[in-house]
Amino acid sequence: TTAAPTTQANNKPSENQSSDNKQSNANSNQQSNSAIPKDGEAVYKRVKNGRTTTIKYYFKDDIVYLQDAVYAFKPKEMGKTEEEIQKLLKKRHSIYDGVKGIESTIARKDGIYYHTLKIDYNNIDWKELHKRAPKTFTDENPTALKYSEAVPKLLEDGYVKQ
């Protein structure tokens, strides 16, 4: 479950998730950069270890300007208690809640916990994110996220274009 607020797709939405990215390069469903559009919308999804991550990018001239991400957590499939998932989500939510340019919500439905992030890259307060989670957001003024650079990293991490 990576690639929430990113400047480069290798920044994680939470330091709790960095271990989830250790996936082999066995996934060879790479797209060539020439096939990647410069404008539009695209959705990527990954299901792994009781977590389902769905990320929708909105981009123009290869620059991501909006991102919607939904992280679904199934405690039993993750080998975690509901309390552990609630604690994880509260910590994640605290990083993003109230930061300019980000909407963060948490919900529970049918035993599944959802963390939704809506990110407006044109208005995001990077300094505040860096202050709240310096290991995750290492730069106070990062370069723009390029869709053409994010896609190969997502595919490598096991995401599938929808």
DSSP file with accessible surface (Angstrom, degrees, kcal/mol):
  #  RESIDUE AA STRUCTURE BP1 BP2  ACC     N-H-->O    O-->H-N    N-H-->O    O-->H-N    TCO  KAPPA ALPHA  PHI   PSI    X-CA   Y-CA   Z-CA
    1    1 A T              0   0    2      0, 0.0     2,-0.2     0, 0.0     3,-0.2   0.000 360.0 360.0 360.0  73.9    0.0    0.0    0.0
    2    2 A T        +     0   0    1      1,-0.1    10,-0.1    10,-0.1     8,-0.1  -0.511 360.0  64.0-111.9-175.0    2.3    2.7   -1.2
    3    3 A A        +     0   0    0      8,-0.6     3,-0.2     6,-0.3    -1,-0.1   0.772  57.1 135.2  70.5  31.9    2.2    5.7   -3.4
    4    4 A A  S    S+     0   0    0      1,-0.3     7,-0.1     7,-0.2    -1,-0.1   0.056  77.4   2.9 -78.2-145.6   -0.1    8.0   -1.4
    5    5 A P  S    S+     0   0    0      0, 0.0     2,-0.4     0, 0.0    -1,-0.3   0.026  92.8 163.4 -46.5 116.2    1.2   11.5   -1.2
    6    6 A T        -     0   0    0     -3,-0.2   139,-0.2     1,-0.1     3,-0.2  -0.969  46.2-175.7-136.4 150.8    4.3   11.3   -3.3
    7    7 A T  S    S+     0   0   11      1,-0.7   139,-0.4    -2,-0.4     2,-0.4   0.647 103.2  16.2-104.9 -38.9    6.7   13.5   -5.0
    8    8 A Q  S >  S-     0   0   47    137,-0.1     3,-2.3    -3,-0.1    -1,-0.7  -0.968  95.3-114.0-121.9 146.6    8.4   10.5   -6.3
    9    9 A A  T 3  S+     0   0    3     -2,-0.4    -6,-0.3     1,-0.3    -5,-0.1   0.580 108.4  74.5 -64.4  -3.1    6.3    7.3   -6.1
   10   10 A N  T 3  S+     0   0   86     -8,-0.1     2,-0.3    -7,-0.1    -1,-0.3   0.568  71.0  97.6 -88.9  -5.2    8.8    5.9   -3.6
   11   11 A N  S <  S-     0   0   23     -3,-2.3    -8,-0.6    -7,-0.1    -7,-0.2  -0.672  71.1-139.8 -77.4 137.0    7.6    8.1   -0.8
   12   12 A K        -     0   0   50     -2,-0.3   -10,-0.1   124,-0.2     3,-0.1  -0.674  13.1-129.7 -98.4 154.1    5.2    6.1    1.4
   13   13 A P  S    S+     0   0    0      0, 0.0     2,-0.3     0, 0.0    -1,-0.1   0.721  96.1  13.9 -72.0 -18.2    2.0    7.4    2.9
   14   14 A S    >   -     0   0    0    122,-0.1     3,-2.1     1,-0.1     4,-0.3  -0.978  67.4-130.6-156.3 139.6    3.1    6.0    6.3
   15   15 A E  G >  S+     0   0   71     -2,-0.3     3,-0.9     1,-0.3     4,-0.3   0.760 106.3  71.5 -64.2 -17.5    6.3    4.8    7.7
   16   16 A N  G 3  S+     0   0   54      1,-0.2    -1,-0.3     2,-0.1     3,-0.2   0.662  97.4  50.8 -67.5 -14.8    4.3    1.8    8.9
   17   17 A Q  G X  S+     0   0    0     -3,-2.1     3,-1.8     1,-0.1     4,-0.4   0.490  75.0  98.1-105.1  -4.3    4.0    0.6    5.3
   18   18 A S  G X  S+     0   0   50     -3,-0.9     3,-1.5    -4,-0.3     4,-0.2   0.861  80.2  59.0 -58.2 -31.8    7.6    0.7    4.1
   19   19 A S  G >  S+     0   0   79     -4,-0.3     3,-1.1     1,-0.3    -1,-0.3   0.759  94.0  67.0 -70.1 -19.8    8.0   -3.1    4.7
   20   20 A D  G <  S+     0   0   25     -3,-1.8    -1,-0.3     1,-0.2    -2,-0.2   0.649  89.4  66.3 -73.1 -13.8    5.1   -3.7    2.3
   21   21 A N  G <   +     0   0   20     -3,-1.5     2,-2.5    -4,-0.4    -1,-0.2   0.489  66.7 104.1 -88.1  -2.4    7.2   -2.5   -0.7
   22   22 A K    <   +     0   0  156     -3,-1.1     2,-0.4    -4,-0.2    -1,-0.1  -0.433  49.3 142.4 -80.7  68.7    9.8   -5.2   -0.6
   23   23 A Q        -     0   0   65     -2,-2.5   135,-0.1     1,-0.1    -2,-0.0  -0.899  51.3-112.3-112.0 143.5    8.3   -7.0   -3.6
   24   24 A S    >   -     0   0   78     -2,-0.4     3,-0.7     1,-0.1    -1,-0.1  -0.154  23.7-114.8 -68.7 165.5   10.4   -8.7   -6.2
   25   25 A N  T 3  S+     0   0  111      1,-0.2    -1,-0.1   132,-0.1   132,-0.1   0.144  83.2 115.7 -85.9  21.5   10.7   -7.5   -9.7
   26   26 A A  T 3   +     0   0   78    130,-0.1     2,-0.9     2,-0.1    -1,-0.2   0.747  50.9  93.1 -62.7 -22.0    9.0  -10.7  -10.9
   27   27 A N    <   +     0   0   51     -3,-0.7   131,-0.1   129,-0.3    -1,-0.0  -0.628  50.9 172.4 -74.5 110.6    6.2   -8.5  -12.0
   28   28 A S        +     0   0  106     -2,-0.9     2,-1.7     1,-0.1    -1,-0.2   0.168  39.2 115.4-108.3  20.2    7.1   -7.9  -15.6
   29   29 A N        +     0   0   68    126,-0.2     2,-0.1     2,-0.0    -1,-0.1  -0.271  45.7 158.4 -84.6  54.4    3.9   -6.1  -16.7
   30   30 A Q        -     0   0   89     -2,-1.7     2,-0.4   125,-0.1    -2,-0.1  -0.475  35.5-140.1 -77.0 146.6    5.8   -2.9  -17.3
   31   31 A Q        -     0   0   54     -2,-0.1     2,-0.2     2,-0.0     5,-0.1  -0.876  21.8-120.0-102.1 141.4    4.4   -0.2  -19.6
   32   32 A S    >>  -     0   0   68     -2,-0.4     3,-1.4     1,-0.1     4,-0.5  -0.529  21.6-120.9 -77.1 148.8    6.9    1.5  -21.9
   33   33 A N  G >4 S+     0   0   95      1,-0.3     3,-1.1     2,-0.2    -1,-0.1   0.829 111.9  61.7 -60.6 -30.5    7.1    5.3  -21.3
   34   34 A S  G 34 S+     0   0  116      1,-0.2    -1,-0.3     3,-0.0    -2,-0.0   0.791 102.8  51.4 -67.3 -23.6    6.1    5.9  -24.9
   35   35 A A  G <4 S+     0   0   69     -3,-1.4    -1,-0.2     2,-0.1    -2,-0.2   0.541  87.9  98.7 -88.2  -7.2    2.8    4.2  -24.2
   36   36 A I  S << S-     0   0    7     -3,-1.1   112,-0.1    -4,-0.5   111,-0.0  -0.705  75.4-128.1 -86.1 123.8    2.0    6.3  -21.1
   37   37 A P        -     0   0   59      0, 0.0     3,-0.1     0, 0.0    -2,-0.1  -0.241   2.9-143.9 -68.6 159.5   -0.3    9.2  -21.8
   38   38 A K  S    S+     0   0  109      1,-0.2    24,-3.4    23,-0.1     2,-0.3   0.673  83.2  35.3 -94.4 -22.9    0.5   12.7  -20.8
   39   39 A D  S    S+     0   0   78     21,-0.2     2,-0.3    22,-0.2    21,-0.2  -0.981  89.5  49.4-132.4 145.6   -3.0   13.8  -19.9
   40   40 A G  E    S-A   59   0A  32     19,-2.7    19,-2.9    -2,-0.3     2,-0.3  -0.945  74.2 -61.6 140.0-155.4   -5.9   12.0  -18.3
   41   41 A E  E     -A   58   0A 117     -2,-0.3     2,-0.3    17,-0.2    17,-0.2  -0.963  38.7-178.7-135.1 149.3   -6.9    9.8  -15.4
   42   42 A A  E     -A   57   0A   6     15,-1.9    15,-3.0    -2,-0.3     2,-0.4  -0.988  13.3-150.3-152.7 144.7   -5.7    6.3  -14.4
   43   43 A V  E     -A   56   0A  40    119,-0.4   119,-3.0    -2,-0.3     2,-0.4  -0.949  11.7-173.9-119.4 135.4   -6.5    3.8  -11.6
   44   44 A Y  E     -AB  55 161A   0     11,-2.8    11,-3.0    -2,-0.4     2,-0.4  -0.965   4.8-169.8-127.1 145.2   -4.1    1.3  -10.1
   45   45 A K  E     -AB  54 160A  76    115,-2.2   115,-3.0    -2,-0.4     2,-0.4  -0.986   8.5-175.4-138.7 144.8   -5.0   -1.4   -7.6
   46   46 A R  E     -A   53   0A  10      7,-2.4     7,-2.9    -2,-0.4     2,-0.5  -0.995   6.8-165.4-139.8 134.8   -3.0   -3.9   -5.5
   47   47 A V  E     +A   52   0A 101     -2,-0.4     2,-0.3   111,-0.3     5,-0.2  -0.986  27.3 150.7-117.8 122.1   -4.3   -6.6   -3.2
   48   48 A K  E >   -A   51   0A  51      3,-3.0     3,-1.9    -2,-0.5    -2,-0.0  -0.916  60.8 -16.8-157.8 126.8   -1.7   -8.0   -0.8
   49   49 A N  T 3  S-     0   0  112     -2,-0.3    25,-0.1     1,-0.3     3,-0.1   0.848 127.4 -43.9  50.4  45.1   -1.8   -9.6    2.7
   50   50 A G  T 3  S+     0   0    5      1,-0.2    24,-2.5    23,-0.1     2,-0.4   0.543 118.2 108.0  81.6   4.5   -5.3   -8.4    3.6
   51   51 A R  E <   -AC  48  73A  24     -3,-1.9    -3,-3.0    22,-0.2     2,-0.5  -0.962  47.1-168.1-117.7 134.6   -4.8   -4.9    2.3
   52   52 A T  E     -AC  47  72A  26     20,-2.3    20,-3.2    -2,-0.4     2,-0.5  -0.988   7.2-170.3-119.7 126.1   -6.3   -3.5   -0.9
   53   53 A T  E     -AC  46  71A   0     -7,-2.9    -7,-2.4    -2,-0.5     2,-0.5  -0.971   5.0-175.8-118.5 128.5   -5.0   -0.2   -2.2
   54   54 A T  E     -AC  45  70A  46     16,-2.4    16,-2.7    -2,-0.5     2,-0.4  -0.995   5.6-174.9-124.2 125.4   -6.7    1.7   -5.0
   55   55 A I  E     -AC  44  69A   0    -11,-3.0   -11,-2.8    -2,-0.5     2,-0.5  -0.981   7.5-166.5-124.3 129.1   -5.1    4.8   -6.4
   56   56 A K  E     -AC  43  68A  60     12,-3.4    12,-2.5    -2,-0.4     2,-0.4  -0.973   8.9-161.8-116.5 124.3   -6.5    7.2   -8.9
   57   57 A Y  E     -AC  42  67A   0    -15,-3.0   -15,-1.9    -2,-0.5     2,-0.5  -0.853   7.9-163.2-102.4 141.9   -4.3    9.7  -10.5
   58   58 A Y  E     +AC  41  66A  39      8,-2.4     7,-2.5    -2,-0.4     8,-1.5  -0.995  26.2 171.1-118.2 125.4   -5.4   12.8  -12.4
   59   59 A F  E     -AC  40  64A   4    -19,-2.9   -19,-2.7    -2,-0.5     2,-0.3  -0.962  25.0-171.1-143.1 152.8   -2.6   14.3  -14.5
   60   60 A K  E >  S+ C   0  63A 119      3,-2.2     3,-2.1    -2,-0.3   -21,-0.2  -0.990  81.7   1.3-142.3 135.0   -1.9   16.9  -17.2
   61   61 A D  T 3  S-     0   0  113     -2,-0.3   -22,-0.2     1,-0.3     3,-0.1   0.870 131.1 -60.8  52.9  38.9    1.3   17.3  -19.1
   62   62 A D  T 3  S+     0   0   15    -24,-3.4    85,-2.3     1,-0.2     2,-0.5   0.472 112.9 119.6  70.9   5.7    2.6   14.3  -17.2
   63   63 A I  E <   -CD  60 146A  58     -3,-2.1    -3,-2.2   -25,-0.3     2,-0.4  -0.883  63.0-133.1-106.3 126.2    2.2   16.1  -13.9
   64   64 A V  E     +C   59   0A   2     81,-2.7    81,-0.4    -2,-0.5    -5,-0.3  -0.637  30.5 168.7 -75.8 125.1   -0.1   14.6  -11.3
   65   65 A Y  E     +     0   0A  80     -7,-2.5    56,-1.6    -2,-0.4    57,-0.7   0.649  64.9  25.3-111.0 -21.7   -2.3   17.3   -9.9
   66   66 A L  E     -CE  58 120A  58     -8,-1.5    -8,-2.4    54,-0.2     2,-0.4  -0.992  60.7-174.5-139.3 149.5   -4.9   15.2   -7.9
   67   67 A Q  E     -CE  57 119A   0     52,-2.0    52,-3.3    -2,-0.3     2,-0.5  -0.984   7.0-166.7-145.3 131.5   -4.7   11.8   -6.3
   68   68 A D  E     -CE  56 118A  37    -12,-2.5   -12,-3.4    -2,-0.4     2,-0.4  -0.982  15.2-179.6-114.4 127.6   -7.5    9.7   -4.7
   69   69 A A  E     -CE  55 117A   0     48,-2.9    48,-2.8    -2,-0.5     2,-0.5  -0.991  12.2-168.8-131.2 136.3   -6.3    6.7   -2.7
   70   70 A V  E     -CE  54 116A  51    -16,-2.7   -16,-2.4    -2,-0.4     2,-0.6  -0.992   4.2-167.1-124.9 122.9   -8.4    4.2   -0.8
   71   71 A Y  E     -CE  53 115A   0     44,-2.8    44,-2.5    -2,-0.5     2,-0.5  -0.954   5.8-165.6-110.7 118.2   -6.6    1.8    1.6
   72   72 A A  E     -CE  52 114A  10    -20,-3.2   -20,-2.3    -2,-0.6     2,-0.5  -0.917   2.6-164.0-108.0 130.0   -8.8   -1.1    2.8
   73   73 A F  E     -CE  51 113A   0     40,-3.1    40,-2.5    -2,-0.5   -22,-0.2  -0.960  10.4-166.8-118.8 124.9   -7.6   -3.2    5.7
   74   74 A K     >  -     0   0   69    -24,-2.5     4,-1.7    -2,-0.5     3,-0.2  -0.907  11.1-159.5-108.9 100.3   -9.0   -6.6    6.6
   75   75 A P  H  >>S+     0   0    7      0, 0.0     5,-2.7     0, 0.0     4,-0.6   0.878  86.4  49.3 -50.6 -48.1   -7.7   -7.3   10.1
   76   76 A K  H >45S+     0   0  196      1,-0.2     3,-1.1     2,-0.2     5,-0.0   0.916 111.9  48.2 -61.6 -43.8   -8.1  -11.1   10.1
   77   77 A E  H 345S+     0   0  121      1,-0.3    -1,-0.2    -3,-0.2   -26,-0.1   0.770 112.4  50.8 -67.1 -24.8   -6.4  -11.5    6.7
   78   78 A M  H 3<5S-     0   0   30     -4,-1.7    -1,-0.3    -3,-0.3    -2,-0.2   0.515 113.0-119.6 -86.7  -8.8   -3.6   -9.3    8.0
   79   79 A G  T <<5S+     0   0   68     -3,-1.1     2,-0.3    -4,-0.6    -3,-0.2   0.813  74.7 121.4  72.4  30.2   -3.2  -11.4   11.1
   80   80 A K      < -     0   0   97     -5,-2.7    -1,-0.3    -6,-0.2    -2,-0.2  -0.856  63.4-115.7-123.1 158.7   -4.0   -8.3   13.2
   81   81 A T     >  -     0   0   67     -2,-0.3     4,-2.0     1,-0.1     5,-0.2  -0.496  31.6-111.8 -84.5 163.3   -6.7   -7.5   15.8
   82   82 A E  H  > S+     0   0   63      1,-0.2     4,-2.8     2,-0.2     5,-0.2   0.890 120.1  56.1 -61.7 -36.3   -9.2   -4.8   15.1
   83   83 A E  H  > S+     0   0  128      1,-0.2     4,-2.4     2,-0.2    -1,-0.2   0.895 105.4  50.9 -62.8 -40.8   -7.6   -2.7   17.9
   84   84 A E  H  > S+     0   0   94      2,-0.2     4,-2.3     1,-0.2    -1,-0.2   0.913 111.9  46.9 -63.6 -40.8   -4.2   -2.9   16.1
   85   85 A I  H  X S+     0   0    2     -4,-2.0     4,-2.9     2,-0.2     5,-0.2   0.921 110.8  52.2 -67.5 -41.6   -5.8   -1.7   12.8
   86   86 A Q  H  X S+     0   0   72     -4,-2.8     4,-2.5     1,-0.2    -2,-0.2   0.921 110.6  48.3 -60.5 -41.4   -7.6    1.1   14.6
   87   87 A K  H  X S+     0   0  166     -4,-2.4     4,-2.2     2,-0.2    -1,-0.2   0.928 111.7  49.6 -64.5 -44.2   -4.3    2.2   16.2
   88   88 A L  H  X S+     0   0   26     -4,-2.3     4,-2.5     1,-0.2    -2,-0.2   0.936 112.9  46.8 -59.4 -46.1   -2.5    2.1   12.8
   89   89 A L  H  X S+     0   0    2     -4,-2.9     4,-3.1     1,-0.2     5,-0.2   0.880 109.4  53.1 -68.1 -37.9   -5.3    4.1   11.1
   90   90 A K  H  X S+     0   0  144     -4,-2.5     4,-2.2    -5,-0.2    -1,-0.2   0.912 110.9  48.0 -62.2 -40.7   -5.4    6.7   13.9
   91   91 A K  H  X S+     0   0   96     -4,-2.2     4,-1.0     2,-0.2    -2,-0.2   0.941 114.4  45.3 -65.3 -46.0   -1.6    7.2   13.5
   92   92 A R  H >X S+     0   0    0     -4,-2.5     4,-1.2     1,-0.2     3,-0.7   0.930 113.0  50.5 -60.8 -47.2   -1.9    7.5    9.7
   93   93 A H  H 3X S+     0   0   43     -4,-3.1     4,-3.2     1,-0.2     3,-0.3   0.886 103.7  59.5 -60.3 -38.3   -4.9    9.8    9.9
   94   94 A S  H 3< S+     0   0   71     -4,-2.2    -1,-0.2     1,-0.2    -2,-0.2   0.795 100.8  56.2 -64.2 -27.2   -3.0   12.1   12.4
   95   95 A I  H << S+     0   0   12     -4,-1.0    -1,-0.2    -3,-0.7    -2,-0.2   0.914 121.4  25.8 -67.1 -41.6   -0.3   12.7    9.8
   96   96 A Y  H >< S+     0   0    0     -4,-1.2     3,-2.2    -3,-0.3    -2,-0.2   0.734  89.5 111.4 -98.2 -25.7   -2.7   14.0    7.2
   97   97 A D  T 3< S+     0   0   85     -4,-3.2     3,-0.1     1,-0.3     6,-0.1  -0.305  92.3   5.3 -61.5 125.9   -5.7   15.4    9.1
   98   98 A G  T 3  S+     0   0   66      4,-0.3     2,-0.4     1,-0.3    -1,-0.3   0.433  90.9 137.3  84.4  -0.4   -5.9   19.1    8.8
   99   99 A V    X   -     0   0    4     -3,-2.2     3,-2.0     3,-0.1    -1,-0.3  -0.668  63.3-108.4 -81.1 130.7   -3.0   19.5    6.3
  100  100 A K  T 3  S+     0   0  135     -2,-0.4    25,-1.9     1,-0.3    -1,-0.1  -0.310 103.8  22.5 -57.7 132.6   -3.8   21.9    3.6
  101  101 A G  T 3  S+     0   0   20     23,-0.2    19,-3.3     1,-0.2     2,-0.4   0.421 108.3  91.3  91.1  -0.7   -4.4   20.1    0.3
  102  102 A I  E <   -F  119   0A  15     -3,-2.0     2,-0.5    17,-0.2    -4,-0.3  -0.991  51.7-165.6-132.4 134.7   -5.3   16.8    1.9
  103  103 A E  E     -F  118   0A 128     15,-2.4    15,-2.3    -2,-0.4     2,-0.5  -0.983  15.2-175.3-112.6 125.8   -8.6   15.2    2.9
  104  104 A S  E     +F  117   0A  10     -2,-0.5     2,-0.3    13,-0.2    13,-0.2  -0.986   5.9 172.0-124.5 125.6   -8.1   12.2    5.2
  105  105 A T  E     -F  116   0A  75     11,-2.3    11,-2.7    -2,-0.5     2,-0.4  -0.970  16.5-156.7-133.0 151.0  -11.1   10.1    6.3
  106  106 A I  E     +F  115   0A  64     -2,-0.3     2,-0.3     9,-0.2     9,-0.2  -0.982  19.6 165.8-124.6 138.3  -11.4    6.8    8.2
  107  107 A A  E     -F  114   0A  55      7,-2.2     7,-3.4    -2,-0.4     2,-0.4  -0.967  23.7-146.6-146.6 160.9  -14.4    4.5    8.1
  108  108 A R  E     +F  113   0A 132     -2,-0.3     2,-0.3     5,-0.2     5,-0.2  -0.999  21.8 166.6-131.6 130.8  -15.3    0.9    9.0
  109  109 A K  E >   -F  112   0A 135      3,-2.6     3,-2.0    -2,-0.4    -2,-0.0  -0.963  68.0 -11.8-146.5 128.2  -17.8   -1.2    7.0
  110  110 A D  T 3  S-     0   0  143     -2,-0.3     3,-0.1     1,-0.3    -1,-0.0   0.857 127.7 -53.0  53.7  39.2  -18.5   -4.9    7.2
  111  111 A G  T 3  S+     0   0   22      1,-0.2     2,-0.4   -37,-0.0    -1,-0.3   0.513 115.2 114.6  78.6   3.4  -15.4   -5.5    9.3
  112  112 A I  E <   - F   0 109A  34     -3,-2.0    -3,-2.6   -38,-0.1     2,-0.4  -0.907  57.1-144.0-109.5 134.9  -13.2   -3.7    6.8
  113  113 A Y  E     -EF  73 108A  10    -40,-2.5   -40,-3.1    -2,-0.4     2,-0.4  -0.822  14.9-160.6 -98.7 137.2  -11.4   -0.5    7.7
  114  114 A Y  E     -EF  72 107A  69     -7,-3.4    -7,-2.2    -2,-0.4     2,-0.5  -0.958  13.0-170.6-122.4 133.8  -10.9    2.2    5.1
  115  115 A H  E     -EF  71 106A   0    -44,-2.5   -44,-2.8    -2,-0.4     2,-0.5  -0.991  14.7-167.6-119.0 118.8   -8.5    5.1    5.0
  116  116 A T  E     -EF  70 105A  32    -11,-2.7   -11,-2.3    -2,-0.5     2,-0.4  -0.929   4.9-172.7-110.8 130.7   -9.3    7.5    2.2
  117  117 A L  E     -EF  69 104A   0    -48,-2.8   -48,-2.9    -2,-0.5     2,-0.5  -0.991   7.0-171.5-122.5 128.3   -6.8   10.2    1.1
  118  118 A K  E     -EF  68 103A  85    -15,-2.3   -15,-2.4    -2,-0.4     2,-0.5  -0.988  15.0-166.8-116.4 121.2   -7.7   12.9   -1.4
  119  119 A I  E     -EF  67 102A   1    -52,-3.3   -52,-2.0    -2,-0.5     2,-0.8  -0.945  17.1-165.2-119.5 124.7   -4.6   14.9   -2.3
  120  120 A D  E >>  -E   66   0A  45    -19,-3.3     3,-1.6    -2,-0.5     4,-0.7  -0.896   6.9-168.2-104.6  99.3   -4.5   18.2   -4.2
  121  121 A Y  T 34 S+     0   0   26    -56,-1.6     3,-0.2    -2,-0.8   -55,-0.1   0.724  82.4  62.7 -64.8 -19.8   -0.9   18.6   -5.3
  122  122 A N  T 34 S+     0   0  117    -57,-0.7    -1,-0.3     1,-0.2   -56,-0.1   0.693 117.2  27.2 -76.9 -16.6   -1.4   22.2   -6.3
  123  123 A N  T <4 S+     0   0   74     -3,-1.6    -2,-0.2   -22,-0.2    -1,-0.2   0.305  85.5 134.3-126.9   8.2   -2.3   23.2   -2.7
  124  124 A I     <  -     0   0   17     -4,-0.7     2,-1.2   -23,-0.2   -23,-0.2  -0.326  53.3-133.8 -70.5 141.0   -0.5   20.7   -0.5
  125  125 A D     >  +     0   0   61    -25,-1.9     4,-1.9     1,-0.2     3,-0.2  -0.745  28.6 175.0 -93.6  86.8    1.4   22.0    2.6
  126  126 A W  H  > S+     0   0   32     -2,-1.2     4,-2.7     1,-0.2     5,-0.2   0.843  75.4  58.8 -64.1 -34.7    4.7   20.0    2.2
  127  127 A K  H  > S+     0   0  132     13,-0.2     4,-2.3     1,-0.2    -1,-0.2   0.920 107.1  46.9 -62.7 -41.4    6.3   21.8    5.1
  128  128 A E  H  > S+     0   0   40      2,-0.2     4,-2.3     1,-0.2    -1,-0.2   0.913 112.3  49.8 -66.6 -42.2    3.5   20.7    7.5
  129  129 A L  H  X S+     0   0    0     -4,-1.9     4,-2.5     2,-0.2     8,-0.3   0.923 111.3  49.4 -61.4 -42.9    3.8   17.1    6.2
  130  130 A H  H  < S+     0   0   45     -4,-2.7    -2,-0.2     1,-0.2    -1,-0.2   0.910 110.5  50.8 -62.2 -41.4    7.5   17.1    6.6
  131  131 A K  H  < S+     0   0  149     -4,-2.3    -1,-0.2     1,-0.2    -2,-0.2   0.908 115.4  42.0 -62.9 -40.4    7.1   18.4   10.2
  132  132 A R  H  < S+     0   0   89     -4,-2.3    -2,-0.2     1,-0.2    -1,-0.2   0.820 135.8  11.8 -77.9 -33.2    4.6   15.7   11.0
  133  133 A A    >X  +     0   0    2     -4,-2.5     4,-3.1    -5,-0.2     3,-0.7  -0.520  65.0 168.3-146.9  72.9    6.4   12.8    9.3
  134  134 A P  T 34 S+     0   0   65      0, 0.0    -3,-0.1     0, 0.0    -1,-0.1   0.793  79.6  55.6 -63.3 -27.2   10.0   13.7    8.3
  135  135 A K  T 34 S+     0   0  166      1,-0.1     3,-0.3    -5,-0.1    -5,-0.1   0.835 116.6  36.3 -73.3 -31.1   11.0   10.1    7.5
  136  136 A T  T <4 S+     0   0    7     -3,-0.7     2,-0.8     1,-0.3  -124,-0.2   0.885 126.3  37.0 -84.6 -45.0    8.1    9.7    5.1
  137  137 A F     <  +     0   0    1     -4,-3.1    -1,-0.3    -8,-0.3    -4,-0.1  -0.798  69.2 168.9-111.5  86.9    8.1   13.3    3.7
  138  138 A T        +     0   0   93     -2,-0.8     2,-0.4    -3,-0.3    -1,-0.1   0.650  57.8  62.6 -77.4 -16.1   11.8   14.0    3.5
  139  139 A D        -     0   0   78      1,-0.1    -9,-0.1     4,-0.0    -1,-0.0  -0.931  57.4-161.5-118.7 133.9   11.5   17.2    1.4
  140  140 A E  S    S+     0   0   88     -2,-0.4   -13,-0.2     1,-0.2   -14,-0.2   0.629  97.7  26.7 -82.6 -15.9    9.7   20.4    2.4
  141  141 A N  S    S-     0   0  133    -15,-0.1    -1,-0.2   -14,-0.1   -14,-0.0  -0.479  86.4-180.0-144.0  67.7    9.6   21.6   -1.3
  142  142 A P        -     0   0   17      0, 0.0     3,-0.1     0, 0.0     2,-0.1  -0.224  31.9-100.8 -73.2 162.6    9.7   18.4   -3.5
  143  143 A T        -     0   0   95      1,-0.1    -4,-0.0     3,-0.0     3,-0.0  -0.350  54.1 -80.2 -73.8 162.2    9.6   18.4   -7.3
  144  144 A A        -     0   0   54      1,-0.1     2,-0.5    -2,-0.1    -1,-0.1  -0.270  45.4-108.6 -65.0 148.3    6.3   17.6   -9.0
  145  145 A L        -     0   0    3    -81,-0.4   -81,-2.7  -139,-0.2     2,-0.5  -0.680  31.7-148.9 -78.4 121.9    5.1   14.0   -9.2
  146  146 A K  B >>  -D   63   0A  87     -2,-0.5     4,-1.9  -139,-0.4     3,-0.9  -0.830   7.6-147.2 -95.0 128.2    5.4   12.8  -12.8
  147  147 A Y  H 3> S+     0   0    0    -85,-2.3     4,-2.3    -2,-0.5    -1,-0.2   0.909  98.9  57.8 -58.8 -41.7    2.9   10.2  -13.9
  148  148 A S  H 34 S+     0   0   13    -86,-0.4    -1,-0.3     1,-0.2   -85,-0.1   0.755 110.7  43.5 -64.3 -23.4    5.4    8.6  -16.3
  149  149 A E  H <> S+     0   0   74     -3,-0.9     4,-0.8   -87,-0.2    -1,-0.2   0.778 112.2  52.3 -89.7 -29.9    7.8    8.1  -13.4
  150  150 A A  H  X S+     0   0    0     -4,-1.9     4,-2.4     1,-0.2     5,-0.2   0.890  99.5  63.7 -73.0 -39.3    5.1    6.8  -10.9
  151  151 A V  H  X S+     0   0    0     -4,-2.3     4,-2.6     1,-0.2     5,-0.3   0.925 100.8  47.5 -57.4 -52.5    3.6    4.1  -13.2
  152  152 A P  H  > S+     0   0   30      0, 0.0     4,-2.3     0, 0.0    -1,-0.2   0.893 113.3  50.2 -58.9 -35.1    6.7    1.9  -13.5
  153  153 A K  H  X S+     0   0   66     -4,-0.8     4,-1.7     2,-0.2    -2,-0.2   0.898 110.2  49.4 -69.3 -39.6    7.2    2.0   -9.7
  154  154 A L  H  <>S+     0   0    1     -4,-2.4     5,-2.5     2,-0.2    -1,-0.2   0.938 112.3  47.6 -62.9 -46.8    3.6    1.1   -9.1
  155  155 A L  H ><5S+     0   0    3     -4,-2.6     3,-1.6     1,-0.2  -126,-0.2   0.910 110.1  52.7 -61.9 -40.2    3.8   -1.8  -11.5
  156  156 A E  H 3<5S+     0   0   76     -4,-2.3  -129,-0.3     1,-0.3    -1,-0.2   0.849 106.1  54.6 -63.2 -33.9    7.0   -3.0   -9.9
  157  157 A D  T 3<5S-     0   0   22     -4,-1.7    -1,-0.3    -5,-0.1    -2,-0.2   0.349 128.5 -96.3 -83.6   5.7    5.3   -2.9   -6.5
  158  158 A G  T < 5S+     0   0   11     -3,-1.6  -111,-0.3     1,-0.3    -3,-0.2   0.557  73.9 146.0  95.7   8.4    2.5   -5.2   -7.8
  159  159 A Y      < -     0   0    0     -5,-2.5     2,-0.4    -6,-0.2    -1,-0.3  -0.513  34.9-149.0 -75.9 150.9   -0.2   -2.7   -8.7
  160  160 A V  E     -B   45   0A  72   -115,-3.0  -115,-2.2    -2,-0.2     2,-0.2  -0.975  17.9-117.9-123.3 132.5   -2.4   -3.5  -11.7
  161  161 A K  E      B   44   0A  85     -2,-0.4  -117,-0.2  -117,-0.2  -119,-0.0  -0.473 360.0 360.0 -68.4 135.0   -3.9   -0.8  -14.0
  162  162 A Q              0   0  129   -119,-3.0  -119,-0.4    -2,-0.2    -1,-0.1  -0.588 360.0 360.0 -95.3 360.0   -7.7   -1.0  -13.9
